[in-house]
Structures are given as structure tokens and as C-alpha cells.
Amino acid sequence: MSESEVAAAVGRLDALTRRLRRECPWDREQDERTIVPHTVEEAYELADAANAGDDAKLLDELGDVLFQVHFLSLLLEERGAGDLAQVAEHCRQKLIRRHPHVFGDVEAESAGEVLRNWDAIKATEPGREGGIFGDVPENLPALLHARKAQRRAASTGFDFDEVPYHAVSAELEELEAAAGDRDAAFHEAGDLLFAAVNIARKLRVDPELALRASTARFRGRVEAAEALAERAGASWEALSPDDKLQFYAQARLTQE
């Protein structure tokens, strides 16, 4: 697709967004606070499509996210605080500034160096909160919040050189030792999850997407186990835990 075709398509979406804002009662009532929950939902649906490797779904969800950007930009424009062109130009300038290894004379031989440079540049930009953890949103999902905090600490040089697999083993032992003490178990369970997120970060695995994928596999296997039980003439609810585990093991074998 040519540059002019892209511009024309984006222009048509912009025109449609403006018409919805004028003529649709629901769209007229929206503001940033009511729209952003939909934006977050669309972002998660986009992440699921990307994780599933479903290109048709990815194309669809990208469109939904793009509409969110247009709509929120229009809200800015209506109160004279900016517009889509300014959003795009601000993003372009920020990407140039944070990629000095591409647009300047800085050298970065690895993705890790790029991330460290990115965080260092970001910390110097106007409007940023001070401190190592400045501008780390408190309302991020817990796994992503942990990863972002770990990344910020790592950008200052506070990090393991190796993947800290041992940390999970150590935290698991402490969790086992906390059995019977609810407060201690709460604390140690958090430490165990934090250590697991740190390993995922070091392996460049998104912990949120990884856990969602794992949950989806679990759901699929349980549903398959229930279907196997029904074909065997058994009611899933009436089975003993051991029998359920046997059907689960069979389902797992059929899905690997």
C-alpha cells in the first residue's frame, strides 16, 4: 500500500470518528474517563490476538485500537489541547529522541543497551516524575507493574547478570515454611510471583501474556477432561479428585 493510500484510509477513519461524535448520542456523551476503560479492553484483545498468532484477529483489533486513538485525540482537539496531528508528531519526535543509536551517534549493540538508553533518556524528559520509579503507573496489572519496576531498577545497574532461576527455588522454600501463617504466606507468595516475573523479564517473555496463555491451556485441558469423562459415562462433578486428575492427564496428552 502506498503512502497516499495509507493517508487516505486514515483520513476516512478520522472523518467517520468526527461524524460519530456529532451524530451518535452515545459517542457524544463520552469523555476520557468513560472511553479509557474501552481502550484498555481493546488493548488486551489486541494482545490476545498477537499471542495467538491470529493475523485476521490482529488486523481487526488493531483497527479497534486505532479508533480509540482517533477518538481520544478528537476529545483533545475539542478543548484546544491538541489534535491527532500533534499526537503523531509528538510520538515521532519522542521516538527519534529515544533512538539515538539510529538517528544520532550513540552505539547500541544489543536490545538490552537500547532499553537502558531508552530509560535513561526518558528520565531526563520534561514532566517526568523524579526518582527511579517515577511515572511507573500504579494501576498497571500486577504482573506488568512488577516487570516495569524491575526494568526501572535494572536501568540503574541494579540487576542480575544471569537469569535468577535460584530466586524462585529460594522463595518457594520460604513459602512452604510459611504454611499455617496466613500473613507470612501472603508475603512469601508475593515474593515468589515477583521472582517469577523477574525471570520472565530476563528471558524477554511478557509475564502477562505468558500467564494468560497458560490459563487458556488449563481451561482447554479441563474442558477436554470433562468431555472425556462424559464420553466414559461419568459426571465430572461426581468424580473424585483422583479420577478428575486422571482424565486431566489424558486430556493433556491429547493436546500436546
Secondary structure as GFF3:
##gff-version 3
##sequence-region A 1 256
A	DSSP	alpha_helix	3	23	.	.	.	ID=ss1
A	DSSP	alpha_helix	25	29	.	.	.	ID=ss2
A	DSSP	alpha_helix	32	52	.	.	.	ID=ss3
A	DSSP	alpha_helix	55	78	.	.	.	ID=ss4
A	DSSP	alpha_helix	84	97	.	.	.	ID=ss5
A	DSSP	alpha_helix	100	103	.	.	.	ID=ss6
A	DSSP	alpha_helix	111	124	.	.	.	ID=ss7
A	DSSP	alpha_helix	142	155	.	.	.	ID=ss8
A	DSSP	alpha_helix	165	177	.	.	.	ID=ss9
A	DSSP	alpha_helix	182	202	.	.	.	ID=ss10
A	DSSP	alpha_helix	207	231	.	.	.	ID=ss11
A	DSSP	alpha_helix	241	255	.	.	.	ID=ss12
###
